[in-house]
C-alpha cells in the first residue's frame, strides 16, 4: 500500500505520482495505466517496460521495485531519484 503525495504527470494512457510505501515510508514513484483491467496487449507492453527498466539496473533510469495489479490497475513502482521532476 502507498500514500500518494503528488501527481507528476497525467496523460491519456498513464499517470505518474510521487508516493511513500506505507510499510517502511520508502519514497517511490508509481506509474499507473489509466483505466482498470487493461487488455492483454496493453498489459504485455507495460510489463515489457518494467522488464526493460529492470534490465538497466539503475543505469540512467530509476530501478523498478514492483510490477503490480492493484484493484485492476496495472502499476510500476520505482525508486524515487533525488532532484526535481
Helices and strands as residue ranges (DSSP letters): E 2-10, E 14-21, E 26-33, H 40-56, E 64-70, E 73-79
